[in-house]
Amino acid sequence: MDETIRFMNELNLHNRYDQVSLAGGAMGVHRLPENPTDPSGTWWAVFTAHLSAAINKLHRPINDVFLLDHLDCGAYKELHPVDEIKKEYPKASLERMRELHAEELVALACRVHEFCEAQHHSTNDEAWEHIRVSCFIVDLRGQVTQLDA
């Protein structure tokens, strides 16, 4: 959490953002429970409800959604729905962990972008238009790097 706060402060966003943390980060939101297309009881539902409330109910001017994952994630070791990844992750090199997180982050970024576009088209609300989705990985030293997604 400290690294995330430091990173956001460095972007001059001190106290100017909402933060939602879910175990597994992008993987958790995108895949848990195992069937991500079932909207009932998924972390995707929590994530989209939070974003929708911020825009539709609280009228927050959301311009960016940042997706941050950290390496050596316990949820990948215990909760990942793909058994091969769950077994591989604890023994994986940092580079392989980065690859696994990047795959999940990019997949979730696409899904968030599609969700925002669908909200814009269904509501005709300009607040949903032009929301940027960016992906970041925090390494074991707390260094944050942005993915090209």
VMD Tcl script that builds the backbone (N, CA, C; Angstrom):
set m [mol new atoms 447]
animate dup $m
set s [atomselect $m all]
$s set {name element resname resid chain x y z} {
  {N N MET 1 A 0.819 -1.194 0.000}
  {CA C MET 1 A 0.000 0.000 0.000}
  {C C MET 1 A 0.865 1.261 0.000}
  {N N ASP 2 A 1.964 1.242 0.745}
  {CA C ASP 2 A 2.831 2.419 0.817}
  {C C ASP 2 A 3.343 2.816 -0.568}
  {N N GLU 3 A 3.746 1.808 -1.359}
  {CA C GLU 3 A 4.271 2.088 -2.690}
  {C C GLU 3 A 3.195 2.684 -3.590}
  {N N THR 4 A 1.972 2.192 -3.455}
  {CA C THR 4 A 0.871 2.718 -4.260}
  {C C THR 4 A 0.607 4.174 -3.908}
  {N N ILE 5 A 0.559 4.468 -2.630}
  {CA C ILE 5 A 0.317 5.847 -2.192}
  {C C ILE 5 A 1.438 6.766 -2.662}
  {N N ARG 6 A 2.688 6.307 -2.519}
  {CA C ARG 6 A 3.829 7.108 -2.979}
  {C C ARG 6 A 3.728 7.364 -4.478}
  {N N PHE 7 A 3.409 6.322 -5.228}
  {CA C PHE 7 A 3.273 6.435 -6.680}
  {C C PHE 7 A 2.179 7.448 -7.045}
  {N N MET 8 A 1.045 7.356 -6.413}
  {CA C MET 8 A -0.053 8.276 -6.719}
  {C C MET 8 A 0.315 9.713 -6.325}
  {N N ASN 9 A 0.995 9.872 -5.211}
  {CA C ASN 9 A 1.434 11.206 -4.802}
  {C C ASN 9 A 2.422 11.801 -5.794}
  {N N GLU 10 A 3.326 10.956 -6.328}
  {CA C GLU 10 A 4.284 11.431 -7.328}
  {C C GLU 10 A 3.589 11.914 -8.600}
  {N N LEU 11 A 2.393 11.410 -8.854}
  {CA C LEU 11 A 1.608 11.854 -10.009}
  {C C LEU 11 A 0.735 13.064 -9.678}
  {N N ASN 12 A 0.973 13.660 -8.498}
  {CA C ASN 12 A 0.210 14.816 -8.032}
  {C C ASN 12 A -1.271 14.469 -7.848}
  {N N LEU 13 A -1.536 13.261 -7.371}
  {CA C LEU 13 A -2.913 12.819 -7.146}
  {C C LEU 13 A -3.219 12.647 -5.657}
  {N N HIS 14 A -2.425 13.248 -4.801}
  {CA C HIS 14 A -2.614 13.138 -3.355}
  {C C HIS 14 A -4.067 13.451 -2.984}
  {N N ASN 15 A -4.735 12.465 -2.380}
  {CA C ASN 15 A -6.134 12.592 -1.934}
  {C C ASN 15 A -7.101 12.952 -3.062}
  {N N ARG 16 A -6.753 12.613 -4.300}
  {CA C ARG 16 A -7.651 12.931 -5.422}
  {C C ARG 16 A -7.978 11.681 -6.229}
  {N N TYR 17 A -8.144 10.574 -5.551}
  {CA C TYR 17 A -8.485 9.335 -6.242}
  {C C TYR 17 A -9.210 8.397 -5.293}
  {N N ASP 18 A -9.992 7.508 -5.871}
  {CA C ASP 18 A -10.594 6.408 -5.130}
  {C C ASP 18 A -9.698 5.202 -5.334}
  {N N GLN 19 A -9.643 4.349 -4.333}
  {CA C GLN 19 A -8.816 3.157 -4.444}
  {C C GLN 19 A -9.648 1.946 -4.057}
  {N N VAL 20 A -9.636 0.951 -4.916}
  {CA C VAL 20 A -10.292 -0.322 -4.643}
  {C C VAL 20 A -9.213 -1.389 -4.698}
  {N N SER 21 A -9.067 -2.144 -3.632}
  {CA C SER 21 A -8.061 -3.210 -3.596}
  {C C SER 21 A -8.771 -4.546 -3.445}
  {N N LEU 22 A -8.472 -5.447 -4.361}
  {CA C LEU 22 A -9.025 -6.791 -4.301}
  {C C LEU 22 A -7.896 -7.795 -4.468}
  {N N ALA 23 A -7.939 -8.853 -3.695}
  {CA C ALA 23 A -6.895 -9.880 -3.763}
  {C C ALA 23 A -6.750 -10.385 -5.188}
  {N N GLY 24 A -5.517 -10.452 -5.630}
  {CA C GLY 24 A -5.248 -10.916 -6.982}
  {C C GLY 24 A -5.256 -9.821 -8.011}
  {N N GLY 25 A -5.588 -8.608 -7.611}
  {CA C GLY 25 A -5.576 -7.481 -8.543}
  {C C GLY 25 A -6.363 -7.757 -9.801}
  {N N ALA 26 A -5.715 -7.576 -10.945}
  {CA C ALA 26 A -6.388 -7.746 -12.234}
  {C C ALA 26 A -6.939 -9.158 -12.400}
  {N N MET 27 A -6.167 -10.161 -11.992}
  {CA C MET 27 A -6.640 -11.539 -12.095}
  {C C MET 27 A -7.905 -11.728 -11.269}
  {N N GLY 28 A -7.917 -11.186 -10.063}
  {CA C GLY 28 A -9.087 -11.322 -9.196}
  {C C GLY 28 A -10.324 -10.691 -9.803}
  {N N VAL 29 A -10.180 -9.473 -10.308}
  {CA C VAL 29 A -11.327 -8.775 -10.893}
  {C C VAL 29 A -11.770 -9.456 -12.180}
  {N N HIS 30 A -10.818 -9.906 -12.971}
  {CA C HIS 30 A -11.147 -10.499 -14.266}
  {C C HIS 30 A -11.650 -11.933 -14.160}
  {N N ARG 31 A -11.175 -12.711 -13.174}
  {CA C ARG 31 A -11.440 -14.148 -13.179}
  {C C ARG 31 A -12.190 -14.714 -11.986}
  {N N LEU 32 A -12.272 -13.998 -10.873}
  {CA C LEU 32 A -12.857 -14.616 -9.687}
  {C C LEU 32 A -14.268 -14.133 -9.436}
  {N N PRO 33 A -15.204 -15.028 -9.137}
  {CA C PRO 33 A -14.997 -16.461 -9.191}
  {C C PRO 33 A -14.642 -16.922 -10.599}
  {N N GLU 34 A -14.453 -18.222 -10.766}
  {CA C GLU 34 A -13.867 -18.762 -11.990}
  {C C GLU 34 A -14.612 -18.363 -13.258}
  {N N ASN 35 A -15.907 -18.174 -13.202}
  {CA C ASN 35 A -16.676 -17.814 -14.387}
  {C C ASN 35 A -16.870 -16.297 -14.437}
  {N N PRO 36 A -16.011 -15.555 -15.159}
  {CA C PRO 36 A -16.101 -14.094 -15.160}
  {C C PRO 36 A -17.316 -13.550 -15.917}
  {N N THR 37 A -18.014 -14.394 -16.687}
  {CA C THR 37 A -19.181 -13.900 -17.410}
  {C C THR 37 A -20.429 -13.922 -16.543}
  {N N ASP 38 A -20.360 -14.555 -15.371}
  {CA C ASP 38 A -21.489 -14.574 -14.443}
  {C C ASP 38 A -21.400 -13.327 -13.574}
  {N N PRO 39 A -22.298 -12.349 -13.773}
  {CA C PRO 39 A -22.167 -11.082 -13.060}
  {C C PRO 39 A -22.566 -11.144 -11.589}
  {N N SER 40 A -23.143 -12.232 -11.120}
  {CA C SER 40 A -23.594 -12.281 -9.730}
  {C C SER 40 A -22.467 -12.742 -8.817}
  {N N GLY 41 A -22.112 -11.896 -7.884}
  {CA C GLY 41 A -21.145 -12.262 -6.881}
  {C C GLY 41 A -19.696 -12.241 -7.320}
  {N N THR 42 A -19.382 -11.661 -8.453}
  {CA C THR 42 A -17.994 -11.615 -8.896}
  {C C THR 42 A -17.314 -10.340 -8.412}
  {N N TRP 43 A -15.991 -10.379 -8.398}
  {CA C TRP 43 A -15.247 -9.172 -8.050}
  {C C TRP 43 A -15.375 -8.146 -9.164}
  {N N TRP 44 A -15.660 -8.608 -10.373}
  {CA C TRP 44 A -15.946 -7.700 -11.485}
  {C C TRP 44 A -17.172 -6.860 -11.143}
  {N N ALA 45 A -18.179 -7.485 -10.557}
  {CA C ALA 45 A -19.399 -6.760 -10.182}
  {C C ALA 45 A -19.094 -5.697 -9.134}
  {N N VAL 46 A -18.232 -6.011 -8.178}
  {CA C VAL 46 A -17.841 -5.032 -7.160}
  {C C VAL 46 A -17.106 -3.868 -7.819}
  {N N PHE 47 A -16.152 -4.196 -8.681}
  {CA C PHE 47 A -15.361 -3.178 -9.357}
  {C C PHE 47 A -16.245 -2.246 -10.192}
  {N N THR 48 A -17.120 -2.815 -11.020}
  {CA C THR 48 A -17.962 -1.983 -11.883}
  {C C THR 48 A -19.012 -1.214 -11.085}
  {N N ALA 49 A -19.488 -1.792 -9.992}
  {CA C ALA 49 A -20.433 -1.062 -9.140}
  {C C ALA 49 A -19.757 0.152 -8.515}
  {N N HIS 50 A -18.514 -0.008 -8.089}
  {CA C HIS 50 A -17.779 1.109 -7.504}
  {C C HIS 50 A -17.544 2.208 -8.544}
  {N N LEU 51 A -17.090 1.823 -9.730}
  {CA C LEU 51 A -16.843 2.797 -10.785}
  {C C LEU 51 A -18.143 3.488 -11.202}
  {N N SER 52 A -19.202 2.719 -11.330}
  {CA C SER 52 A -20.509 3.291 -11.710}
  {C C SER 52 A -21.032 4.256 -10.657}
  {N N ALA 53 A -20.875 3.907 -9.388}
  {CA C ALA 53 A -21.325 4.806 -8.324}
  {C C ALA 53 A -20.536 6.104 -8.349}
  {N N ALA 54 A -19.229 6.002 -8.557}
  {CA C ALA 54 A -18.393 7.210 -8.596}
  {C C ALA 54 A -18.837 8.146 -9.709}
  {N N ILE 55 A -19.181 7.584 -10.853}
  {CA C ILE 55 A -19.553 8.414 -12.004}
  {C C ILE 55 A -21.030 8.803 -11.970}
  {N N ASN 56 A -21.908 7.829 -11.788}
  {CA C ASN 56 A -23.346 8.079 -11.911}
  {C C ASN 56 A -23.981 8.702 -10.677}
  {N N LYS 57 A -23.538 8.320 -9.498}
  {CA C LYS 57 A -24.163 8.797 -8.257}
  {C C LYS 57 A -23.393 9.943 -7.614}
  {N N LEU 58 A -22.077 9.833 -7.601}
  {CA C LEU 58 A -21.256 10.855 -6.938}
  {C C LEU 58 A -20.768 11.926 -7.899}
  {N N HIS 59 A -20.990 11.694 -9.188}
  {CA C HIS 59 A -20.647 12.653 -10.250}
  {C C HIS 59 A -19.171 13.056 -10.203}
  {N N ARG 60 A -18.324 12.070 -9.963}
  {CA C ARG 60 A -16.885 12.310 -9.967}
  {C C ARG 60 A -16.392 12.368 -11.417}
  {N N PRO 61 A -15.541 13.301 -11.727}
  {CA C PRO 61 A -14.985 13.373 -13.083}
  {C C PRO 61 A -13.832 12.375 -13.236}
  {N N ILE 62 A -14.150 11.165 -13.614}
  {CA C ILE 62 A -13.150 10.108 -13.763}
  {C C ILE 62 A -12.534 10.208 -15.154}
  {N N ASN 63 A -11.249 10.445 -15.207}
  {CA C ASN 63 A -10.533 10.504 -16.480}
  {C C ASN 63 A -9.674 9.274 -16.708}
  {N N ASP 64 A -9.230 8.663 -15.615}
  {CA C ASP 64 A -8.299 7.551 -15.704}
  {C C ASP 64 A -8.688 6.451 -14.732}
  {N N VAL 65 A -8.483 5.228 -15.169}
  {CA C VAL 65 A -8.556 4.064 -14.301}
  {C C VAL 65 A -7.175 3.431 -14.343}
  {N N PHE 66 A -6.546 3.323 -13.183}
  {CA C PHE 66 A -5.234 2.696 -13.080}
  {C C PHE 66 A -5.419 1.297 -12.514}
  {N N LEU 67 A -4.871 0.321 -13.198}
  {CA C LEU 67 A -4.874 -1.055 -12.719}
  {C C LEU 67 A -3.446 -1.372 -12.266}
  {N N LEU 68 A -3.277 -1.650 -10.973}
  {CA C LEU 68 A -1.952 -1.932 -10.411}
  {C C LEU 68 A -1.921 -3.346 -9.857}
  {N N ASP 69 A -0.926 -4.101 -10.256}
  {CA C ASP 69 A -0.660 -5.423 -9.693}
  {C C ASP 69 A 0.719 -5.393 -9.055}
  {N N HIS 70 A 0.921 -6.230 -8.043}
  {CA C HIS 70 A 2.257 -6.358 -7.472}
  {C C HIS 70 A 2.737 -7.798 -7.664}
  {N N LEU 71 A 4.045 -7.935 -7.809}
  {CA C LEU 71 A 4.641 -9.253 -8.005}
  {C C LEU 71 A 4.645 -10.033 -6.693}
  {N N ASP 72 A 4.834 -11.334 -6.806}
  {CA C ASP 72 A 4.843 -12.259 -5.673}
  {C C ASP 72 A 3.525 -12.181 -4.913}
  {N N CYS 73 A 2.443 -12.265 -5.656}
  {CA C CYS 73 A 1.086 -12.098 -5.136}
  {C C CYS 73 A 0.566 -13.413 -4.541}
  {N N GLY 74 A 0.166 -13.361 -3.297}
  {CA C GLY 74 A -0.365 -14.547 -2.628}
  {C C GLY 74 A -1.626 -15.096 -3.277}
  {N N ALA 75 A -2.452 -14.233 -3.815}
  {CA C ALA 75 A -3.690 -14.695 -4.457}
  {C C ALA 75 A -3.397 -15.523 -5.708}
  {N N TYR 76 A -2.337 -15.190 -6.422}
  {CA C TYR 76 A -1.958 -16.007 -7.579}
  {C C TYR 76 A -1.588 -17.413 -7.117}
  {N N LYS 77 A -0.952 -17.513 -5.952}
  {CA C LYS 77 A -0.507 -18.806 -5.428}
  {C C LYS 77 A -1.669 -19.637 -4.902}
  {N N GLU 78 A -2.693 -18.992 -4.407}
  {CA C GLU 78 A -3.781 -19.706 -3.740}
  {C C GLU 78 A -5.122 -19.667 -4.470}
  {N N LEU 79 A -5.389 -18.611 -5.221}
  {CA C LEU 79 A -6.728 -18.415 -5.780}
  {C C LEU 79 A -6.820 -18.489 -7.298}
  {N N HIS 80 A -5.693 -18.479 -7.985}
  {CA C HIS 80 A -5.756 -18.448 -9.447}
  {C C HIS 80 A -6.556 -19.644 -9.941}
  {N N PRO 81 A -7.556 -19.414 -10.806}
  {CA C PRO 81 A -8.413 -20.517 -11.252}
  {C C PRO 81 A -7.754 -21.474 -12.242}
  {N N VAL 82 A -6.608 -21.113 -12.791}
  {CA C VAL 82 A -5.903 -21.999 -13.715}
  {C C VAL 82 A -4.850 -22.761 -12.904}
  {N N ASP 83 A -5.071 -24.058 -12.727}
  {CA C ASP 83 A -4.193 -24.863 -11.877}
  {C C ASP 83 A -2.730 -24.800 -12.291}
  {N N GLU 84 A -2.469 -24.791 -13.594}
  {CA C GLU 84 A -1.080 -24.751 -14.053}
  {C C GLU 84 A -0.380 -23.471 -13.592}
  {N N ILE 85 A -1.095 -22.351 -13.664}
  {CA C ILE 85 A -0.506 -21.083 -13.227}
  {C C ILE 85 A -0.350 -21.070 -11.709}
  {N N LYS 86 A -1.343 -21.583 -11.007}
  {CA C LYS 86 A -1.272 -21.639 -9.545}
  {C C LYS 86 A -0.045 -22.449 -9.101}
  {N N LYS 87 A 0.263 -23.519 -9.804}
  {CA C LYS 87 A 1.427 -24.347 -9.464}
  {C C LYS 87 A 2.731 -23.683 -9.905}
  {N N GLU 88 A 2.715 -23.036 -11.052}
  {CA C GLU 88 A 3.923 -22.416 -11.601}
  {C C GLU 88 A 4.337 -21.161 -10.835}
  {N N TYR 89 A 3.380 -20.362 -10.433}
  {CA C TYR 89 A 3.650 -19.024 -9.906}
  {C C TYR 89 A 4.618 -19.002 -8.720}
  {N N PRO 90 A 4.468 -19.875 -7.710}
  {CA C PRO 90 A 5.389 -19.792 -6.561}
  {C C PRO 90 A 6.851 -20.047 -6.929}
  {N N LYS 91 A 7.101 -20.758 -8.016}
  {CA C LYS 91 A 8.470 -21.077 -8.428}
  {C C LYS 91 A 8.941 -20.203 -9.586}
  {N N ALA 92 A 8.080 -19.330 -10.052}
  {CA C ALA 92 A 8.378 -18.544 -11.252}
  {C C ALA 92 A 9.438 -17.486 -10.978}
  {N N SER 93 A 10.199 -17.176 -12.018}
  {CA C SER 93 A 11.136 -16.056 -11.938}
  {C C SER 93 A 10.333 -14.755 -11.888}
  {N N LEU 94 A 10.982 -13.680 -11.491}
  {CA C LEU 94 A 10.300 -12.384 -11.464}
  {C C LEU 94 A 9.829 -11.986 -12.856}
  {N N GLU 95 A 10.630 -12.309 -13.863}
  {CA C GLU 95 A 10.229 -11.985 -15.240}
  {C C GLU 95 A 8.981 -12.762 -15.636}
  {N N ARG 96 A 8.905 -14.036 -15.258}
  {CA C ARG 96 A 7.717 -14.838 -15.581}
  {C C ARG 96 A 6.508 -14.313 -14.813}
  {N N MET 97 A 6.696 -13.935 -13.549}
  {CA C MET 97 A 5.595 -13.331 -12.785}
  {C C MET 97 A 5.099 -12.082 -13.501}
  {N N ARG 98 A 6.034 -11.265 -13.955}
  {CA C ARG 98 A 5.675 -10.038 -14.678}
  {C C ARG 98 A 4.840 -10.375 -15.915}
  {N N GLU 99 A 5.236 -11.409 -16.647}
  {CA C GLU 99 A 4.485 -11.827 -17.842}
  {C C GLU 99 A 3.065 -12.255 -17.481}
  {N N LEU 100 A 2.939 -13.046 -16.423}
  {CA C LEU 100 A 1.612 -13.509 -16.005}
  {C C LEU 100 A 0.717 -12.345 -15.590}
  {N N HIS 101 A 1.286 -11.408 -14.836}
  {CA C HIS 101 A 0.506 -10.233 -14.422}
  {C C HIS 101 A 0.157 -9.363 -15.633}
  {N N ALA 102 A 1.104 -9.208 -16.543}
  {CA C ALA 102 A 0.846 -8.383 -17.729}
  {C C ALA 102 A -0.316 -8.945 -18.543}
  {N N GLU 103 A -0.373 -10.255 -18.691}
  {CA C GLU 103 A -1.477 -10.873 -19.428}
  {C C GLU 103 A -2.820 -10.555 -18.779}
  {N N GLU 104 A -2.880 -10.688 -17.475}
  {CA C GLU 104 A -4.131 -10.414 -16.748}
  {C C GLU 104 A -4.480 -8.921 -16.798}
  {N N LEU 105 A -3.474 -8.076 -16.629}
  {CA C LEU 105 A -3.719 -6.636 -16.657}
  {C C LEU 105 A -4.258 -6.180 -18.007}
  {N N VAL 106 A -3.652 -6.641 -19.080}
  {CA C VAL 106 A -4.103 -6.239 -20.418}
  {C C VAL 106 A -5.520 -6.754 -20.675}
  {N N ALA 107 A -5.798 -7.991 -20.288}
  {CA C ALA 107 A -7.147 -8.543 -20.478}
  {C C ALA 107 A -8.180 -7.725 -19.703}
  {N N LEU 108 A -7.854 -7.373 -18.458}
  {CA C LEU 108 A -8.791 -6.570 -17.664}
  {C C LEU 108 A -8.918 -5.162 -18.226}
  {N N ALA 109 A -7.825 -4.572 -18.677}
  {CA C ALA 109 A -7.891 -3.229 -19.254}
  {C C ALA 109 A -8.836 -3.196 -20.445}
  {N N CYS 110 A -8.776 -4.208 -21.289}
  {CA C CYS 110 A -9.684 -4.284 -22.440}
  {C C CYS 110 A -11.129 -4.389 -21.973}
  {N N ARG 111 A -11.350 -5.199 -20.967}
  {CA C ARG 111 A -12.704 -5.379 -20.445}
  {C C ARG 111 A -13.249 -4.088 -19.826}
  {N N VAL 112 A -12.407 -3.376 -19.081}
  {CA C VAL 112 A -12.824 -2.102 -18.481}
  {C C VAL 112 A -13.132 -1.086 -19.575}
  {N N HIS 113 A -12.282 -1.027 -20.579}
  {CA C HIS 113 A -12.508 -0.105 -21.693}
  {C C HIS 113 A -13.845 -0.405 -22.377}
  {N N GLU 114 A -14.111 -1.677 -22.640}
  {CA C GLU 114 A -15.389 -2.071 -23.261}
  {C C GLU 114 A -16.571 -1.716 -22.370}
  {N N PHE 115 A -16.420 -1.901 -21.059}
  {CA C PHE 115 A -17.481 -1.550 -20.116}
  {C C PHE 115 A -17.771 -0.055 -20.169}
  {N N CYS 116 A -16.728 0.762 -20.162}
  {CA C CYS 116 A -16.917 2.216 -20.203}
  {C C CYS 116 A -17.579 2.647 -21.508}
  {N N GLU 117 A -17.161 2.059 -22.616}
  {CA C GLU 117 A -17.797 2.366 -23.905}
  {C C GLU 117 A -19.265 1.972 -23.899}
  {N N ALA 118 A -19.578 0.813 -23.353}
  {CA C ALA 118 A -20.971 0.357 -23.293}
  {C C ALA 118 A -21.806 1.291 -22.420}
  {N N GLN 119 A -21.244 1.744 -21.296}
  {CA C GLN 119 A -21.960 2.690 -20.437}
  {C C GLN 119 A -22.215 3.998 -21.163}
  {N N HIS 120 A -21.232 4.456 -21.896}
  {CA C HIS 120 A -21.387 5.702 -22.652}
  {C C HIS 120 A -22.499 5.557 -23.689}
  {N N HIS 121 A -22.502 4.444 -24.419}
  {CA C HIS 121 A -23.516 4.248 -25.464}
  {C C HIS 121 A -24.907 4.027 -24.887}
  {N N SER 122 A -24.997 3.338 -23.754}
  {CA C SER 122 A -26.323 3.061 -23.188}
  {C C SER 122 A -26.912 4.254 -22.448}
  {N N THR 123 A -26.066 5.099 -21.864}
  {CA C THR 123 A -26.563 6.236 -21.086}
  {C C THR 123 A -26.450 7.558 -21.827}
  {N N ASN 124 A -25.628 7.571 -22.861}
  {CA C ASN 124 A -25.312 8.803 -23.585}
  {C C ASN 124 A -24.728 9.869 -22.655}
  {N N ASP 125 A -24.123 9.405 -21.577}
  {CA C ASP 125 A -23.516 10.294 -20.595}
  {C C ASP 125 A -22.047 10.509 -20.977}
  {N N GLU 126 A -21.685 11.752 -21.208}
  {CA C GLU 126 A -20.313 12.074 -21.611}
  {C C GLU 126 A -19.292 11.743 -20.536}
  {N N ALA 127 A -19.737 11.556 -19.289}
  {CA C ALA 127 A -18.811 11.225 -18.208}
  {C C ALA 127 A -18.109 9.892 -18.461}
  {N N TRP 128 A -18.729 9.019 -19.239}
  {CA C TRP 128 A -18.138 7.709 -19.534}
  {C C TRP 128 A -17.249 7.741 -20.767}
  {N N GLU 129 A -17.225 8.849 -21.460}
  {CA C GLU 129 A -16.465 8.944 -22.699}
  {C C GLU 129 A -15.004 9.288 -22.394}
  {N N HIS 130 A -14.107 8.688 -23.121}
  {CA C HIS 130 A -12.678 9.008 -23.058}
  {C C HIS 130 A -12.016 8.664 -21.728}
  {N N ILE 131 A -12.510 7.654 -21.008}
  {CA C ILE 131 A -11.823 7.202 -19.802}
  {C C ILE 131 A -10.632 6.353 -20.241}
  {N N ARG 132 A -9.461 6.753 -19.776}
  {CA C ARG 132 A -8.241 6.012 -20.115}
  {C C ARG 132 A -8.012 4.918 -19.078}
  {N N VAL 133 A -7.555 3.763 -19.557}
  {CA C VAL 133 A -7.227 2.653 -18.667}
  {C C VAL 133 A -5.737 2.357 -18.826}
  {N N SER 134 A -5.004 2.413 -17.724}
  {CA C SER 134 A -3.566 2.186 -17.741}
  {C C SER 134 A -3.214 1.061 -16.785}
  {N N CYS 135 A -2.168 0.318 -17.139}
  {CA C CYS 135 A -1.742 -0.837 -16.351}
  {C C CYS 135 A -0.345 -0.623 -15.791}
  {N N PHE 136 A -0.166 -1.028 -14.531}
  {CA C PHE 136 A 1.099 -0.864 -13.845}
  {C C PHE 136 A 1.431 -2.110 -13.046}
  {N N ILE 137 A 2.727 -2.367 -12.893}
  {CA C ILE 137 A 3.192 -3.467 -12.053}
  {C C ILE 137 A 4.165 -2.895 -11.026}
  {N N VAL 138 A 3.969 -3.309 -9.773}
  {CA C VAL 138 A 4.856 -2.919 -8.678}
  {C C VAL 138 A 5.780 -4.103 -8.413}
  {N N ASP 139 A 7.097 -3.867 -8.498}
  {CA C ASP 139 A 8.039 -4.963 -8.266}
  {C C ASP 139 A 8.306 -5.121 -6.769}
  {N N LEU 140 A 9.194 -6.030 -6.422}
  {CA C LEU 140 A 9.448 -6.341 -5.014}
  {C C LEU 140 A 10.157 -5.226 -4.266}
  {N N ARG 141 A 10.753 -4.266 -4.988}
  {CA C ARG 141 A 11.406 -3.119 -4.344}
  {C C ARG 141 A 10.476 -1.917 -4.262}
  {N N GLY 142 A 9.250 -2.060 -4.748}
  {CA C GLY 142 A 8.301 -0.958 -4.715}
  {C C GLY 142 A 8.361 -0.059 -5.930}
  {N N GLN 143 A 9.144 -0.433 -6.934}
  {CA C GLN 143 A 9.231 0.357 -8.161}
  {C C GLN 143 A 8.021 0.049 -9.043}
  {N N VAL 144 A 7.417 1.097 -9.551}
  {CA C VAL 144 A 6.224 0.954 -10.374}
  {C C VAL 144 A 6.608 1.203 -11.827}
  {N N THR 145 A 6.197 0.280 -12.699}
  {CA C THR 145 A 6.414 0.461 -14.134}
  {C C THR 145 A 5.083 0.335 -14.861}
  {N N GLN 146 A 4.936 1.131 -15.903}
  {CA C GLN 146 A 3.718 1.103 -16.703}
  {C C GLN 146 A 3.907 0.135 -17.857}
  {N N LEU 147 A 2.846 -0.615 -18.143}
  {CA C LEU 147 A 2.862 -1.535 -19.274}
  {C C LEU 147 A 2.427 -0.796 -20.530}
  {N N ASP 148 A 2.924 -1.226 -21.650}
  {CA C ASP 148 A 2.434 -0.738 -22.931}
  {C C ASP 148 A 1.235 -1.602 -23.285}
  {N N ALA 149 A 0.054 -1.055 -23.077}
  {CA C ALA 149 A -1.164 -1.852 -23.328}
  {C C ALA 149 A -2.079 -1.110 -24.264}
}
mol reanalyze $m
mol bondsrecalc $m
mol representation Tube
mol addrep $m
